[in-house]
Amino acid sequence: MEFGTGDLKALFSAFSARMAAERDKLCALDGVIGDADHGIAMEQGMKAAADAAQDAEGTLQDLFNAAAKGFLNAVGASSGPLYATALLRAGKAAGPRASMPRAELRTVIAAMRDGIAQRGKAEPGQKTMLDAWAPAADAAINGQNVDAVAAAARRGAEATRDMVATVGRAARLGERSLGHPDPGSISAAMLVEEICNAMKAA
């Protein structure tokens, strides 16, 4: 089954709806180790990305690029440049075509991981969103089924509970960040889940 531009617009709408639904939960998580605004940033960013994608014409890459710009314009916080870079990389992976095989959404997950890693100069194990994106990307590229890919992201996010933050705002807390999951990784796992749902829709 093909994944076309209409499907991509629907995926961005799903991202936006999920972040709106989870906003308060993400803010509460962020209140413990950050500035309590992660949910708001993700809600605003994904709404802007979805709106930009809806208005865009052209190829899958054009839509991803428009969404990246929308997210960046809406979110000044650290997640802005990270997700903008991730979406630009995803666009490159999707390519200048009107549709792609649904299974190739796996390469989109990996591309988003690469963009976040490059832009954030982070590695897995530092209590960041990469702790969800990296295992999901590995599972996706290794051909695991979509449920396993989503589960890998959730497990990665949950594992941040036992990490001490060494980069980002939470790093200021040091040992006090222990015992609390990283909100960026929790929201990342939700986004991975939505991409996996889109892969299943075939």
Secondary structure, 3 states (H helix, E strand, C coil): CEEEHHHHHHHHHHHHHHHHHHHHHHHHHHHHHCCCCHHHHHHHHHHHHHHHHHHCCCCHHHHHHHHHHHHHHHCCCCHHHHHHHHHHHHHHHHCCCCEEEHHHHHHHHHHHHHHHHHHHCCCCCCCCCHHHHHHHHHHHHCCCCHHHHHHHHHHHHHHHHHCCCCCCHHHHHHHHHCCCCCHHHHHHHHHHHHHHHHHHCC
